[in-house]
C-alpha cells in the first residue's frame, strides 16, 4: 500500500515530513537505525527541492509517496520545479578538508550512501526522484 504526503515548498513543512515518516516507520516496524538513515536521506532530498527547484519561490506542491513491500521501502519524491538530475552531480572529493572542498554535492552523496538505490527521471514536466532501502 502506498501512503502519500503533499507538502508545500517551505522549510517549515519539514515537520510534517518528519511526522509522516515517523508514522510510516512505526507501521513498517523499522529499526531505529534504518529509520534515522531514511529520515536523513529524505530530509536531504526534500530540502534540496524546497531550496533549489523553485527559484521564484512561488507556492508549489511536493509529493512524497512511500511504499513498503517485500522488505523494501520505496520513496518517490515528485515536484514540478526546474529540471535537475542530482545523480549527475560529481561526487565530492572526500580527501579534501572542509575548507578546500567546494560547497554542494555532499548531501546527494550522503543520500546515495544511505539508500540501497537512488534513481531520477523527468517526465511531463516533473522531477521524479526514487529512493529505495532494503529492510533487513
C-alpha positions as CSV (number, residue, x, y, z in Angstrom):
1,X,0.0,0.0,0.0
2,X,1.3,3.4,-0.9
3,X,1.0,6.3,1.5
4,X,1.2,9.9,0.2
5,X,2.1,13.2,1.7
6,X,1.7,16.6,-0.1
7,X,3.8,19.5,1.3
8,X,4.5,23.0,0.1
9,X,7.9,24.2,-0.9
10,X,8.6,25.7,2.5
11,X,11.2,24.6,5.0
12,X,8.6,24.8,7.8
13,X,6.9,21.8,6.1
14,X,9.7,19.5,7.1
15,X,8.0,19.0,10.5
16,X,5.0,17.4,8.6
17,X,7.5,15.3,6.7
18,X,9.1,14.1,9.9
19,X,5.7,13.2,11.4
20,X,4.7,11.3,8.2
21,X,8.0,9.4,8.2
22,X,7.7,8.6,12.0
23,X,4.2,7.3,11.4
24,X,5.3,5.1,8.5
25,X,8.4,3.8,10.3
26,X,6.1,2.7,13.1
27,X,3.7,1.0,10.8
28,X,6.5,-0.7,8.9
29,X,8.3,-1.7,12.2
30,X,11.6,-0.2,11.1
31,X,14.6,-0.4,13.3
32,X,15.8,2.9,14.8
33,X,19.0,3.0,12.7
34,X,17.2,2.3,9.5
35,X,14.5,4.9,10.4
36,X,17.2,7.5,11.1
37,X,19.0,6.7,7.8
38,X,15.8,7.1,5.8
39,X,14.9,10.3,7.6
40,X,18.3,11.8,6.9
41,X,18.1,10.8,3.2
42,X,14.5,12.0,2.8
43,X,15.2,15.3,4.6
44,X,18.2,16.0,2.3
45,X,16.3,15.2,-0.9
46,X,13.2,17.2,0.0
47,X,15.3,20.2,1.4
48,X,17.1,20.3,-2.0
49,X,13.7,20.5,-3.8
50,X,12.5,23.2,-1.4
51,X,15.7,25.3,-1.7
52,X,16.5,24.9,-5.4
53,X,13.7,23.6,-7.6
54,X,11.6,26.8,-7.4
55,X,13.8,29.8,-7.8
56,X,10.7,32.1,-8.0
57,X,9.7,30.8,-4.5
58,X,6.0,30.7,-5.6
59,X,3.8,28.3,-3.6
60,X,4.3,24.8,-5.1
61,X,3.4,21.2,-4.2
62,X,5.9,18.5,-3.5
63,X,4.5,14.9,-3.4
64,X,6.1,12.1,-1.3
65,X,4.9,8.6,-1.9
66,X,6.1,5.8,0.4
67,X,5.5,2.1,-0.2
68,X,6.8,-0.9,1.8
69,X,6.7,-4.3,0.1
70,X,8.7,-7.5,0.4
71,X,11.2,-5.9,2.9
72,X,11.8,-3.0,0.5
73,X,10.9,0.6,1.2
74,X,10.4,2.8,-1.8
75,X,10.1,6.6,-1.5
76,X,9.2,8.7,-4.6
77,X,9.6,12.5,-4.4
78,X,7.8,14.3,-7.3
79,X,7.9,18.0,-8.0
80,X,7.3,20.4,-10.9
81,X,10.4,22.5,-10.3
82,X,13.2,23.2,-12.7
83,X,14.7,20.0,-14.2
84,X,17.7,18.8,-12.3
85,X,19.2,15.4,-12.0
86,X,21.1,15.3,-8.7
87,X,22.7,11.9,-9.7
88,X,24.7,13.6,-12.5
89,X,26.4,15.8,-9.9
90,X,30.1,15.0,-9.5
91,X,30.8,13.1,-6.3
92,X,32.7,15.2,-3.7
93,X,36.4,14.7,-3.1
94,X,36.3,13.4,0.5
95,X,40.1,13.5,0.7
96,X,39.9,17.4,0.7
97,X,39.5,19.2,4.0
98,X,36.2,21.0,4.6
99,X,37.9,24.3,3.9
100,X,39.2,23.1,0.5
101,X,36.0,21.3,-0.6
102,X,33.6,23.3,-2.8
103,X,30.1,23.8,-1.4
104,X,27.5,21.4,-2.7
105,X,27.2,17.7,-3.6
106,X,27.7,16.2,-0.2
107,X,24.0,15.8,0.6
108,X,23.3,13.8,-2.6
109,X,26.4,11.7,-1.9
110,X,25.0,11.0,1.6
111,X,21.6,10.0,0.1
112,X,23.3,7.5,-2.2
113,X,25.3,6.1,0.7
114,X,22.3,5.7,3.0
115,X,19.8,4.2,0.5
116,X,20.1,0.9,-1.4
117,X,19.2,2.5,-4.8
118,X,18.5,6.1,-6.0
119,X,17.2,7.0,-9.5
120,X,16.0,10.1,-11.2
121,X,13.7,10.7,-14.2
122,X,11.9,13.7,-15.6
123,X,8.5,13.2,-17.2
124,X,5.7,15.5,-18.1
125,X,7.5,18.5,-16.6
126,X,8.0,16.7,-13.3
127,X,11.2,15.7,-11.4
128,X,10.9,12.2,-10.0
129,X,13.5,11.0,-7.5
130,X,13.0,7.4,-6.4
131,X,14.9,6.1,-3.4
132,X,14.7,2.5,-2.1
133,X,16.0,0.9,1.0
134,X,16.2,-2.8,1.6
135,X,14.9,-3.5,5.1
136,X,16.5,-6.4,7.0
